[in-house]
Amino acid sequence: MNVALTFNVKPDNTTEVDALSTSQNASLLSSEKISDRFAEWDTWETINAVKDALSLKHNVTLVEADYYAFNKLHTLNPDIVFNIAEGINGISREAQIPAMLDMLNIPYTGSDPLTLSTCLDKSRTKEILSYHKIPNAPFICIENLDQLKNYSPEFPLIVKPVAEGSSKGIFSSSFVENEEAMRIEIERALTEYQQPVLIEEFLSGREFTVAVMGNGKEARVLPIIEISFEEFDDDFIPLYSYEAKWILDGKENQLDIYRCPADITPELEKEITEICLKAYRVLNCKDWSRIDVRLDKNGKPNIIEVNPLPGILPDPRDNSCYPKAARTSGLDYNQMLLSVLNEARKRYGI
């Protein structure tokens, strides 16, 4: 087949950043740090690894998800698109490429615009999960400090921007234990990310991440991963924050924090699997997703986040959850990506 690979690539030098800042959407470069702003986007290492995997079976063309993407896709008219694009701006940015593809009637991998927009908005995700009685931490979402007037939370809490991925906006300071710290952190998040802030009760138990592949009743959970915080310094909060993910845990200083498969009882594995598959189906995820789970003080699993565009770093030495779970299940990196593509092909009847 003729496959287009849609992506966003991290700027790797100041020239690219400067060029972006003079484009029609200069607001991309706000007060946020560049390293944070583009954390969700992929490197050429990942993009080329995905292309190489798909090229084993198909003809692959790269299409950058920029302002010219619609015309490129319209002209190219591929049989299917493998989409890993995170989008350029706004709370619905992950939906941009899929919305274009729906308009062009071109099949693509992964979830549709509605699911992508919903899952990026953590408050909307939690509202839907709560409606369907899928456990998640008690929360509120606010746009200003005045909305705290009648709020009497149970500390500690986590404060984070409502619509960011790759742990953006989640730092050690996001863990707050009193009202003063909470207000300071809310002001920081509101100022730096210019979007509503999610405040939720901190879940004190073990943390897991769950890779899901497939569709409908055939959707399946790959081996569950536990994120262990034992290697963290004593002054670090047991939280997979931006500092932990991108600073503490790097190629030069990798943390031994993943346990796959997780060392859990069959009963807990069943509970985690059931709530993840229910969340996956309720949110209408397609082909693949990664779902983060944490146990509460009573040992009950709660959904933290649903990620319909999971990170897929290709190097086995990198702590990238979805590929790690796939490898444990018996799929190498290439087989994993071709399996996702085949799930989409089945879904479209291709």
C-alpha positions in Angstrom: 0.0 0.0 0.0 0.9 3.7 -0.3 1.2 4.9 3.3 1.7 8.5 4.4 3.4 9.0 7.8 2.2 12.2 9.4 4.4 13.7 12.2 5.7 16.7 14.1 9.4 16.9 14.5 11.2 18.6 17.4 13.2 21.7 16.4 16.8 20.7 16.7 18.4 24.1 16.4 17.7 27.8 16.9 17.2 28.4 13.2 14.1 26.1 13.1 12.8 27.8 16.3 13.4 31.3 14.9 11.6 30.3 11.7 8.7 28.9 13.6 8.4 32.1 15.7 8.0 34.2 12.5 5.3 32.0 11.1 1.6 32.8 11.0 1.3 31.3 14.5 3.9 33.1 16.6 2.0 32.2 19.8 3.6 28.8 19.6 6.6 30.4 21.3 5.1 31.8 24.4 6.6 32.1 27.9 7.1 28.3 28.0 10.6 26.9 27.6 11.3 25.5 24.2 12.4 22.1 25.6 9.0 21.9 27.3 6.9 23.4 24.4 8.0 20.7 22.0 8.2 17.8 24.4 5.3 16.0 22.8 6.8 16.1 19.3 9.1 13.3 17.9 12.8 13.3 17.0 14.0 12.3 13.6 15.3 9.1 15.2 11.7 8.1 16.0 10.2 9.3 12.8 12.8 7.5 10.7 12.4 4.3 12.8 8.6 4.4 12.2 9.2 4.9 8.4 11.7 2.1 8.3 9.3 -0.3 10.0 6.3 0.5 7.7 8.6 0.4 4.6 9.2 -3.3 5.3 5.8 -3.9 3.8 4.6 -0.7 2.2 5.6 2.4 0.2 5.9 5.2 2.7 5.9 9.0 2.2 6.7 11.5 5.0 4.2 14.3 5.5 5.0 16.9 8.1 1.9 18.1 10.0 2.5 21.8 9.3 0.4 24.4 7.7 0.8 22.8 4.3 -0.3 19.3 5.4 -3.8 19.5 4.0 -2.7 20.2 0.4 0.1 17.6 0.6 -2.4 14.9 1.7 -4.9 16.0 -0.8 -2.3 15.7 -3.6 -0.8 12.5 -2.4 -4.1 10.7 -1.6 -2.5 7.7 0.1 -4.2 4.4 0.7 -3.9 5.0 4.5 -2.1 7.4 6.8 0.0 6.3 9.8 -0.6 9.2 12.2 1.8 10.1 15.0 1.3 13.9 14.6 0.8 15.8 17.9 -0.6 18.9 16.2 0.6 22.5 16.3 -1.5 24.6 18.7 -4.6 24.7 20.8 -6.5 22.3 23.0 -7.7 20.2 20.0 -4.2 20.1 18.4 -4.0 16.3 18.3 -7.2 16.2 16.2 -5.9 18.5 13.4 -4.5 15.8 11.1 -7.3 13.3 11.7 -9.9 16.0 11.0 -8.2 16.8 7.7 -8.2 13.1 6.8 -11.8 12.7 7.6 -12.6 15.6 5.3 -10.5 14.1 2.6 -12.0 10.6 3.2 -8.5 9.1 3.7 -8.2 6.2 6.2 -5.8 6.6 9.1 -4.4 4.8 12.2 -5.5 5.7 15.6 -8.4 7.5 17.2 -10.7 10.1 15.6 -10.7 13.9 16.3 -13.4 13.7 19.0 -11.5 11.0 21.0 -8.1 12.8 20.6 -9.6 16.1 21.7 -11.4 14.6 24.6 -8.4 12.6 25.9 -6.1 15.6 25.7 -8.5 17.6 27.9 -8.0 15.7 31.2 -11.1 17.2 32.8 -13.4 16.1 30.0 -11.8 12.6 30.1 -12.4 12.4 33.9 -16.0 13.6 33.5 -16.7 10.8 31.1 -14.9 8.2 33.2 -16.8 9.3 36.3 -20.1 9.1 34.4 -19.4 5.5 33.5 -18.2 4.8 37.1 -14.6 4.1 36.0 -12.4 5.0 39.1 -10.3 8.2 38.9 -9.1 10.7 41.5 -11.5 13.3 42.8 -10.9 16.6 40.9 -11.9 20.1 40.0 -10.9 22.2 36.9 -10.5 26.0 37.3 -9.7 29.0 35.2 -8.9 31.4 38.0 -8.2 31.5 41.8 -11.7 32.9 42.6 -13.1 29.4 41.8 -11.4 28.0 44.9 -13.8 29.9 47.1 -15.8 26.9 48.3 -13.2 24.3 47.6 -12.2 22.2 50.6 -9.8 19.5 49.3 -8.1 16.6 51.0 -4.3 17.2 50.7 -2.0 16.3 49.2 -3.0 17.3 45.6 -1.6 17.3 42.1 -1.9 20.6 40.1 -1.3 20.4 36.3 -2.4 22.1 33.1 -5.6 20.5 31.8 -4.4 19.8 28.2 -0.7 18.8 28.0 1.1 15.6 27.2 4.5 14.1 27.8 4.4 15.3 31.5 4.5 18.9 30.4 3.7 21.2 33.2 4.0 18.5 35.8 6.9 19.1 38.2 7.9 18.2 41.7 6.2 21.5 42.7 2.9 20.2 41.2 2.6 18.0 44.4 1.1 20.3 47.0 0.4 19.7 50.6 -1.3 22.9 51.8 -3.4 25.8 50.5 -0.6 28.3 50.1 1.5 25.9 47.9 -1.6 25.0 45.9 -2.3 28.6 45.1 1.3 29.3 44.1 1.3 26.3 41.8 -2.1 27.2 40.3 -0.8 30.7 39.5 2.3 29.3 37.9 0.4 26.8 35.7 -2.2 29.4 34.7 0.5 31.9 33.7 2.9 29.5 31.9 0.4 27.4 30.0 -2.5 29.8 29.4 -5.2 27.2 29.9 -7.4 25.8 32.7 -5.7 23.9 35.6 -6.7 20.5 36.8 -6.5 19.9 40.6 -6.9 16.3 41.7 -6.3 14.3 44.9 -2.9 12.6 44.9 -3.2 8.8 44.7 -0.6 7.4 47.0 -0.3 3.8 45.7 1.7 2.0 43.0 1.7 3.3 39.4 1.3 1.4 36.2 1.0 2.0 32.5 -1.0 -0.2 30.2 -0.6 -0.6 26.5 -3.8 -1.4 24.6 -4.0 -2.6 21.0 -7.0 -3.4 18.8 -10.6 -2.4 18.5 -13.9 -3.1 20.1 -14.3 -6.5 21.7 -10.9 -7.6 20.2 -9.0 -4.9 22.0 -6.4 -6.4 24.2 -4.0 -5.4 27.0 -0.2 -6.0 26.5 1.9 -6.9 29.5 1.3 -4.3 32.3 4.3 -2.1 33.2 4.9 -0.8 36.8 6.7 2.5 37.2 8.8 2.0 40.3 10.1 5.1 42.2 12.7 3.3 44.3 15.6 4.9 42.4 14.3 8.5 43.0 16.3 10.7 45.3 14.7 11.2 48.7 13.8 14.8 47.9 12.0 13.7 44.7 8.2 13.2 44.9 7.1 9.7 43.7 5.7 11.1 40.6 6.7 10.6 36.9 7.1 14.4 36.4 8.7 16.3 33.6 12.0 16.4 35.5 11.8 12.6 36.1 10.9 11.8 32.5 13.2 14.1 30.6 16.0 15.1 33.0 16.6 12.4 35.6 15.8 9.6 33.1 17.9 10.2 30.0 20.2 8.2 27.7 23.2 9.2 29.7 21.7 8.5 33.1 18.9 6.0 32.7 16.7 5.1 35.7 15.8 1.5 36.3 12.2 2.3 36.9 10.1 0.1 34.7 9.0 -3.4 35.7 7.5 -5.4 32.8 5.6 -7.5 33.3 4.6 -5.9 36.6 4.9 -8.1 39.7 1.2 -8.1 40.7 -1.4 -10.5 41.8 -3.7 -12.1 39.3 -6.6 -10.3 41.0 -5.0 -6.8 40.6 -4.0 -7.6 37.0 -7.6 -8.4 36.3 -8.8 -5.2 37.9 -6.4 -3.1 36.0 -7.1 -4.8 32.7 -10.9 -4.4 33.1 -10.9 -0.7 33.9 -8.4 0.0 31.1 -10.4 -1.8 28.5 -13.6 -0.2 29.7 -12.0 3.3 29.5 -10.6 2.5 26.1 -14.0 1.5 24.8 -16.0 4.2 26.5 -13.7 6.9 25.1 -13.9 5.2 21.6 -10.1 4.7 21.3 -9.0 3.0 18.1 -6.1 0.7 17.2 -3.9 1.7 20.1 -3.5 3.7 23.3 -1.5 3.9 26.5 -3.5 4.2 29.7 -1.8 5.3 33.0 -3.1 3.9 36.2 -2.4 4.5 39.9 -3.6 2.7 43.0 -5.4 4.8 45.7 -4.7 4.4 49.5 -7.0 1.4 49.5 -5.1 -0.4 46.7 -7.8 0.2 44.1 -6.7 1.1 40.6 -7.7 4.5 39.2 -7.3 5.9 35.7 -4.8 8.8 35.6 -4.7 9.5 31.9 -5.6 8.0 28.5 -3.1 8.6 25.7 -4.4 7.7 22.2 -1.1 8.8 20.7 1.4 6.9 22.8 5.1 7.6 22.8 7.2 5.2 20.8 10.9 5.8 21.2 12.7 3.1 19.1 15.8 2.5 21.2 15.2 -0.5 23.6 17.5 1.3 26.1 15.0 4.2 26.3 12.2 4.0 28.8 9.4 4.1 26.3 6.3 2.3 27.7 4.4 1.1 24.6 7.4 -0.5 22.8 8.5 -2.0 26.1 5.2 -3.7 26.6 5.1 -4.8 23.0 8.5 -6.4 23.2 7.5 -8.2 26.4 4.5 -9.6 24.5 6.8 -10.9 21.7 6.5 -8.1 19.2 9.6 -6.2 18.2 9.4 -2.5 17.2 8.7 -3.2 13.6 6.1 -5.8 14.3 4.4 -3.5 16.8 3.9 -0.7 14.3 2.8 -3.0 11.5 0.3 -4.6 13.9 -1.1 -1.1 14.6 -1.4 -0.4 10.9 -3.1 -3.8 10.4 -5.6 -3.0 13.1 -6.6 0.1 11.2 -6.7 -1.8 7.9 -9.1 -4.3 9.5 -11.2 -1.5 10.9 -11.6 0.2 7.5 -11.9 -3.1 5.6 -8.8 -2.6 3.6 
